Amino acid sequence: MSSVYAEGGNYRIELDEGIARCVVWRRPDVDGQTGAAWAKEKISHFKALARGPARALVFDLRQAPPVTGPKTQEALGQMLESFERARRPVAVLVGDHAVQKLQLQRVVADCCPNVGAVFSDEAAADRHAR
């Protein structure tokens, strides 16, 4: 049974049997600066999860904006690095947008190359996290 770990303006983090699942969605009513601030907000949540209750992370970005700017990409990298340092698996789930997939493949390769992978299939992402 999952429980809500944290919620913010465009995200929700749940914990289910030690697997953290963070879902991020697009908010067309806010500007890029606000979205980047929300991304930074998640950094502290991810650090705490990686140090404590989460043995893996599924980061579901299928509903997130398909293209991110440099501030958001930097924040994404910091989020994923916390799981790399803790040596806990990260599955980044992307939508059908080629640019999103390319950006996140680069972020994963740079920030969590040993534990992270990018998926477009939810079942494959879940298997990686288990």
C-alpha positions as a Markdown table, in Angstrom:
| # | Residue | x | y | z |
|---|---|---|---|---|
| 1 | Met | 0.0 | 0.0 | 0.0 |
| 2 | Ser | 1.5 | 3.3 | -1.0 |
| 3 | Ser | 1.6 | 6.4 | 1.1 |
| 4 | Val | 2.1 | 10.0 | 0.1 |
| 5 | Tyr | 5.6 | 11.2 | 1.0 |
| 6 | Ala | 5.4 | 14.7 | -0.3 |
| 7 | Glu | 3.4 | 16.9 | -2.7 |
| 8 | Gly | 4.2 | 20.1 | -4.4 |
| 9 | Gly | 2.9 | 22.4 | -7.2 |
| 10 | Asn | 3.5 | 20.0 | -10.0 |
| 11 | Tyr | 4.6 | 16.7 | -8.3 |
| 12 | Arg | 3.6 | 14.0 | -5.9 |
| 13 | Ile | 6.0 | 11.5 | -4.3 |
| 14 | Glu | 4.6 | 8.2 | -3.0 |
| 15 | Leu | 6.4 | 5.4 | -1.2 |
| 16 | Asp | 5.3 | 1.8 | -1.7 |
| 17 | Glu | 7.3 | -1.1 | -0.1 |
| 18 | Gly | 10.5 | 0.9 | -0.2 |
| 19 | Ile | 10.0 | 2.1 | -3.8 |
| 20 | Ala | 9.7 | 5.9 | -4.2 |
| 21 | Arg | 7.6 | 7.0 | -7.2 |
| 22 | Cys | 7.7 | 10.7 | -8.1 |
| 23 | Val | 5.2 | 11.8 | -10.7 |
| 24 | Val | 5.7 | 15.3 | -12.3 |
| 25 | Trp | 3.1 | 17.0 | -14.5 |
| 26 | Arg | 3.0 | 20.0 | -16.7 |
| 27 | Arg | 1.5 | 23.2 | -15.3 |
| 28 | Pro | 0.9 | 25.6 | -18.3 |
| 29 | Asp | -0.4 | 28.2 | -15.8 |
| 30 | Val | 3.1 | 28.8 | -14.3 |
| 31 | Asp | 6.3 | 30.2 | -15.8 |
| 32 | Gly | 9.6 | 28.4 | -16.3 |
| 33 | Gln | 11.1 | 30.0 | -13.2 |
| 34 | Thr | 8.4 | 28.6 | -11.0 |
| 35 | Gly | 8.8 | 25.2 | -12.5 |
| 36 | Ala | 12.5 | 25.4 | -11.9 |
| 37 | Ala | 11.9 | 26.4 | -8.3 |
| 38 | Trp | 9.7 | 23.3 | -7.9 |
| 39 | Ala | 12.4 | 21.2 | -9.4 |
| 40 | Lys | 14.8 | 22.5 | -6.8 |
| 41 | Glu | 12.3 | 21.8 | -4.1 |
| 42 | Lys | 12.4 | 18.1 | -5.0 |
| 43 | Ile | 16.2 | 18.0 | -4.5 |
| 44 | Ser | 15.8 | 17.9 | -0.7 |
| 45 | His | 13.1 | 15.3 | -0.9 |
| 46 | Phe | 15.2 | 13.1 | -3.1 |
| 47 | Lys | 18.2 | 13.4 | -0.8 |
| 48 | Ala | 16.1 | 12.4 | 2.2 |
| 49 | Leu | 14.6 | 9.5 | 0.3 |
| 50 | Ala | 18.0 | 8.2 | -0.9 |
| 51 | Arg | 19.4 | 8.4 | 2.7 |
| 52 | Gly | 16.4 | 6.8 | 4.3 |
| 53 | Pro | 13.2 | 5.0 | 3.3 |
| 54 | Ala | 13.6 | 4.5 | -0.5 |
| 55 | Arg | 15.6 | 1.6 | -1.8 |
| 56 | Ala | 14.8 | 2.7 | -5.4 |
| 57 | Leu | 13.2 | 5.5 | -7.3 |
| 58 | Val | 10.8 | 5.5 | -10.3 |
| 59 | Phe | 10.8 | 9.1 | -11.6 |
| 60 | Asp | 7.8 | 9.4 | -13.9 |
| 61 | Leu | 8.2 | 12.4 | -16.2 |
| 62 | Arg | 5.7 | 11.3 | -18.9 |
| 63 | Gln | 3.3 | 14.2 | -18.0 |
| 64 | Ala | 6.1 | 16.7 | -17.4 |
| 65 | Pro | 7.1 | 19.4 | -19.9 |
| 66 | Pro | 8.9 | 17.6 | -22.8 |
| 67 | Val | 11.7 | 20.1 | -22.9 |
| 68 | Thr | 13.5 | 21.5 | -19.9 |
| 69 | Gly | 15.8 | 24.5 | -19.5 |
| 70 | Pro | 19.3 | 24.6 | -17.9 |
| 71 | Lys | 18.1 | 25.4 | -14.4 |
| 72 | Thr | 15.6 | 22.5 | -14.4 |
| 73 | Gln | 18.2 | 20.1 | -15.9 |
| 74 | Glu | 20.7 | 21.1 | -13.2 |
| 75 | Ala | 18.1 | 20.4 | -10.5 |
| 76 | Leu | 17.2 | 17.0 | -12.2 |
| 77 | Gly | 20.9 | 16.1 | -12.1 |
| 78 | Gln | 21.1 | 17.0 | -8.4 |
| 79 | Met | 18.0 | 14.9 | -7.6 |
| 80 | Leu | 19.4 | 11.8 | -9.4 |
| 81 | Glu | 22.9 | 12.2 | -7.9 |
| 82 | Ser | 21.5 | 11.6 | -4.5 |
| 83 | Phe | 20.5 | 8.1 | -5.6 |
| 84 | Glu | 23.8 | 7.5 | -7.3 |
| 85 | Arg | 25.7 | 8.3 | -4.1 |
| 86 | Ala | 23.4 | 5.9 | -2.2 |
| 87 | Arg | 23.8 | 3.2 | -4.9 |
| 88 | Arg | 20.1 | 2.8 | -5.2 |
| 89 | Pro | 18.4 | 2.2 | -8.6 |
| 90 | Val | 16.7 | 5.0 | -10.5 |
| 91 | Ala | 14.3 | 4.4 | -13.3 |
| 92 | Val | 13.4 | 7.6 | -15.3 |
| 93 | Leu | 10.2 | 7.2 | -17.2 |
| 94 | Val | 9.8 | 9.4 | -20.2 |
| 95 | Gly | 7.0 | 10.1 | -22.7 |
| 96 | Asp | 7.0 | 9.9 | -26.5 |
| 97 | His | 9.0 | 13.1 | -26.9 |
| 98 | Ala | 12.4 | 12.6 | -28.5 |
| 99 | Val | 13.9 | 15.7 | -27.0 |
| 100 | Gln | 12.8 | 14.8 | -23.5 |
| 101 | Lys | 14.3 | 11.3 | -23.9 |
| 102 | Leu | 17.6 | 12.7 | -25.2 |
| 103 | Gln | 17.9 | 15.3 | -22.5 |
| 104 | Leu | 17.2 | 12.8 | -19.7 |
| 105 | Gln | 19.5 | 10.2 | -21.2 |
| 106 | Arg | 22.3 | 12.8 | -20.9 |
| 107 | Val | 21.3 | 13.8 | -17.4 |
| 108 | Val | 21.3 | 10.1 | -16.3 |
| 109 | Ala | 24.6 | 9.4 | -18.0 |
| 110 | Asp | 26.2 | 12.4 | -16.3 |
| 111 | Cys | 24.6 | 12.1 | -12.8 |
| 112 | Cys | 23.7 | 8.5 | -12.1 |
| 113 | Pro | 25.5 | 6.3 | -14.7 |
| 114 | Asn | 25.8 | 3.3 | -12.4 |
| 115 | Val | 22.3 | 3.1 | -11.0 |
| 116 | Gly | 20.1 | 5.0 | -13.5 |
| 117 | Ala | 18.4 | 4.2 | -16.7 |
| 118 | Val | 15.8 | 5.9 | -18.9 |
| 119 | Phe | 12.6 | 4.0 | -20.0 |
| 120 | Ser | 9.5 | 4.6 | -22.1 |
| 121 | Asp | 7.8 | 1.5 | -20.8 |
| 122 | Glu | 6.4 | 1.6 | -17.3 |
| 123 | Ala | 6.7 | -2.1 | -16.6 |
| 124 | Ala | 10.4 | -2.0 | -17.6 |
| 125 | Ala | 11.0 | 1.0 | -15.3 |
| 126 | Asp | 9.3 | -0.9 | -12.4 |
| 127 | Arg | 11.5 | -4.0 | -13.0 |
| 128 | His | 14.6 | -1.8 | -12.9 |
| 129 | Ala | 13.5 | -0.3 | -9.6 |
| 130 | Arg | 12.8 | -3.7 | -8.0 |
